[in-house]
Amino acid sequence: MAMRQGNSVLIGCTMKKNRFQFSTGATDCYFNASFEQLSKLTDPGSTVVVTDQQVYRRHRILFAKWNTIVLRCGEKYKVQATVDALIEQLISLKADRSTTLVGVGGGVVTDLVGYTAAVYMRGIRFGFVPTTLLAMVDASIGGKNGVDVGVYKNLVGTIRQPSFLLYDASLLSTLPKNEWQNGFAEIIKHAAILDASLFAALEKRELQYYQKNTKALRTLIARNARLKIKVVQQDEHEKGNRKLLNFGHTLGHALENQYELSHGQAISLGMMAAAQLSAHYLGFTEVMRMEKLLLRYGLPTQAQYNKKKALAVLRMDKKKQADQIGYVLLNKIGRASVHTLSFAQLEKQIIKLP
């Protein structure tokens, strides 16, 4: 493959660009774009597109003019071995420092591509075309990319911002229902910790409304993307308020890989547990409201699981410090805060959860 860097590909581009500045660089977001416009952001001759088998099968025609690497699907492949194999393929394609890597897929693809781009030749340009609702509102945003190690999610990784995010809502039309629910778990998370008016708006709608109303869906995606971007701009390396984005994820991640739950299912259970812990520690009074909204979008609020086993995994969470961990709790809908809890405190309360 002959690689070349095109410096004039943006000439004549009519897409609306929203540039967001971070401490380590800028990301250009195109919220109402189409995949066909990708060639206006990066030259096909100097670009390698990475996707997974499922996306490739559903949208094969889109990849016709692109140098494409197709990965196996699923969280179980978000491991260092996949990164090593991806790097071997980049070497065989003679990818160099002028190459742009583009991840087209859900959170697993974007995590792998962002991480690989950060370490290949000590860093090459990369961008994302998220194809799931979860990736559009959360996984592709903020620069966190990495791999799992056993049952420990995202234990190894980097923080490095993509050059661009291209949003094509039409790609969501082929998603199964559970993938929509995964995305709404993160949307509800954003509302619970950052935006009470969004929470109230979600209470008036349901998943099917957004599936059928493209304009409302695009507005919802952009609103959530901007919510997360604003937090990351203020705290790119998670020293302060970015920690709030972990709401529901502490216990959720401990459950996700152990029980082969979807991300949305695990985070929903984690948010429900966090709401109950918030009631105990902060006097949070809207646990039932939280539960009703999760159920409204088809997400679980209770499950039978080995709590001691989950707590053992939780003790390896990246946020822990010695025998304590920063846990995100709700003061009220739309406002959250991080509280330091000992593992002894957590175990006592989590064991009591239904």
N, C-alpha and C positions, 0 to 999 in steps of 0.2 A: 504494500500500500504506500503510495507516494504521499507523504505528509507535507502540507504547506499551511502556513498561517495567513489567513485572510484578514487584513486590517480594515477593509472597506465594506464589510458585509452589512453594516448598519445604514449605509447610504440609502435613502428612499424608504426607510422603514416607517410604516404608519402606525405601528402598535403604540399604545399608550404605555410609557415607561414610568414606573414608580421606583425611584432610587432611595434606598435606605442605607444610611451610613452606620457602620459599626466600628469598633476600635481597631479591628484588624483589616478592614476593607469595606467595600460597598457591595450590596446585592441589588440588582435590578429585577423588579417584579412586574410581570405582565399578566394581569388578573383575568382579562377577557380575550384571550388569544386562542390560537389553534395550533395543533402540532405542525401543520404545514409551514408555519412561520418560524420554525426552529432554525431554518437555514439563513434567516436574517440576523440571527444571534451568534451563529458559529458556522464556519466554513465546513461543509461536508468532507472536503479533502484533508482537513487537519483535525478531524473529530472522530472519536470512537464512542459509539452509543452502547450503553449496557442496559439490558432489560432482563426479564425472566421469561420462562417458558410460557406461562399463562398469558402475560401481556403480549408476547410475540405471536402466540396462536390467535388471540382475539383481534389483533391490529397489525397483522403481518404486512399489509400493503404499505403502512406508514414507514416501514424501515427499508424500503426498496433501494433508496439511494444512499443509505448510510452504512458505514463500516460498523457492524453490529456484533456484540458478544452477548450470548444468551445464557443466563444462569439458571440453575434449578430453583424451584419455588420453595419458600417456607423459611420460618425462623430457624429451623435446625441447620440451615446452610449459612446462617449469619455468623460464621466462624473464621478463624485465621486461615484455615486450609482453603477456603473459597477465595480469600484475598490473594493468597499465594498463587492459586491457579489463574486468577484474573491477571496478575502481574506477568505471569508466564505468557499469557496470550497477548498482552500489550507489547512485550518484548518481541514476540514473533511478528507482530504488526509493525515493528520498528517505530513505535510511539516514542516521542522525545519530549523535550521541555516546551515545545511549541504546540503540543497536542492538547486538545480540549476533551475532557471526559464528561459525558452526559448520562446521568442516570434517569431512565424512563421506567417508572414503576412505583411500587409502594414503599413503605418504610424500610423494609429489608434491603431493597435495591439502593435506595438513597443512602442508607447507612454504609453499605459496602463501598459504594462509589465515592462518597465523600472521604471516607477513610483511606481508600486506595489512592485517590488523587492527592491526599496530604502527604503520603509517604513515597509515592513513585517519583523517582528522581528528585526527592526532597521537596516535592510540591509542584503540581501542574494545575492549570485552570480547569474548573469544572462547573457544571450547572445541572439543574434538575427539571424534569417534566413529570410531576407527580401524577399518578393515575388512579389513586384511591382517595377517598375523602379524608381518611386519616393522614395520609401524606400531605395533602393540600393544606390542611389546617394546623398540622403539627410537625410530623416527622421530617419534612423537607426544610423546615424553617429553623434557623438559629445556629447552624454550624456544628452541632453535636453529631458526630458520626463515629461508628465503631463496631465492635463485634462482641458476641457473647463468649463466655468461657464456662462450659458446663451449664449448670443451672443459673449462673450469675450473669444477668443481663447487662450488656454494655460495659463490661468491666475494663475493657481495653479500647481506647479510642482517642480522638482528637477534637479540638474545637477550631473550625476553620470555615469561613463563610463561602457559600457558592457565589459565583459571579452573576448568575441569573436563575430565576424561577419562572417557568412558563406554565400558565394555568389553562388547560383546555377542559372545560366542564363536560364536554361531550364524551370524554373518555370514561366518565362515571356510568354511562348508560348500560354498560355490560357487567357492572358489579353485582354480585349476589347480595341478598339482604343483609347477611352477617357483616359484610364489609361496610355497608352503610352504617350499621350499628356501631362498628368499631370507630368510625369517624365521629359519630355523635357522642360517644363517650368523651372524646377530647373536647368537643364543642361545649358539652355540659360542664366539663372541668373548667374551661375558660370562663364560662358564665358564673360558676359558683365562686371562683376566687377573685374575679376581676370586674364583672359586669352584671349587676343586678337587673338592669333593664333587658339585657339579652336573655337572662334566665326567665324573666317574666314573658318575654316574647316566645320562647321555646315552649312554655307551658300552654300557650294558646294554639300551638300547631302540633303536627305529628310528622313522623318520618315521610309518610306518603305525600304530604303537601310539598315538601322540598324535592322529592323525586320527580314530581310532575310539573313544578314551577321553576323553570330554568333561571329566570331573572332573580327570584327570591334565593335560589341556591347560590348563584354567583355572588349576590350581596352578602349572604351568610358566610361564604368562604373568605371573601375579602375582609370582612369584619373580624373574623377569627384570626386570620393571618396577621392583620395589623395589631391586634391585641398582643399576640405573642411577640411580634417584631419589636413593639415598643418596650416590652419587658427586657428582651435580649439587648436592645440598644443601651438600656440603662445599666445592665449587669451581664455583660457577655460571658464572663467566666464564672458565673454562679457564686459570687461572694455575698450577695444580698437578695434582692427581690426575685431573681430568677429561680431561686429555690422554691418559690410558691408554685411554679409549674410542675413540681413533683407531687402535687396534691393527688392522692389516690394511688400513686405509683410505688410508694415504699412497700406496702404490703402487696399491692398488685403485682409488682415484678417478682416478689417471692413466690407468688402463686402461679404466674403465667407459664413458666417452663416446666414446673413440677407436674402440673395437671393438664398440660396441652390445651390450655384455654386460649381463646383469641385475646388479642391485646385489649379490645374493648370490654370483654367480659371480665378480665382480670382487673382492669382499672376501675370498672364499675363497682366490683366488690370492694376494691381498695378505697374508693371514695365513700362508699356506704360505711365502711369501718371507721374511716377518718371522721365522718359526720358524727358517728356515735361516740368516738373518743372526744370530739369537740364538745359534745353535750356534757360529758363527764368532767372535762378539764376547764372548759370556758363557759359553760352554761348555754351553749348553742341550742336554740329552741325550734329549729326548722328541719329536724331529721326526717319527719314524715314528708315534708315538701320535697326534700332531696330524693327520697325513695320514690315518690310518685312520678317525678320527672324521669328518673332512670327507667322505671317500668314503662312509662309512656313511649319511650323510644326502644323498647324491647330488650333492655339490658337487665342482667340479674342483680339482685340486691342481697341474696342469701345463698350460701352453699355449704355443704358439709365437706370439711377438709381437715387434715391433720395439723392442728394449730401449732403444736410443738415443732413439727417438721418445717412449717412455714417460718416460724420464728428463728430456727437455726439458719435458714438461708438469709433471712432479714439481717442477721448479725454480720453478714459479709457485704451489706449494702455500702455503696461508695460514700454515702453521707455519714457513716458512723464515725465516731471518735471515741476510742476505747470502749467503755460500756454504755455509751450514750449515742443518741441519734437525733438529728433535727427532723421533727415531724410536722408536716403542714396541717394545720387545723383551721376550722372556719369560726370566725368571730360572728359573722352573719353572712347571708347570701350576698355575694359580691365583694366580700372582704375576708382575706385570709392572713395568717401569720405563722411563722415558724417557731415551734417550741421544742426545747431540748428535753427529751424524755429518756430515762434510763431503760435498758432492756428489761429490767425487773418490773418497772411500771407498765411497760408495754405488754409483757407477758401476762401480768395480772388482769389487765383489761381485755386483751384480745381473747384470752381463754373464756371470758364471760360472753363474748359476742354470740348471737344466735347462729 
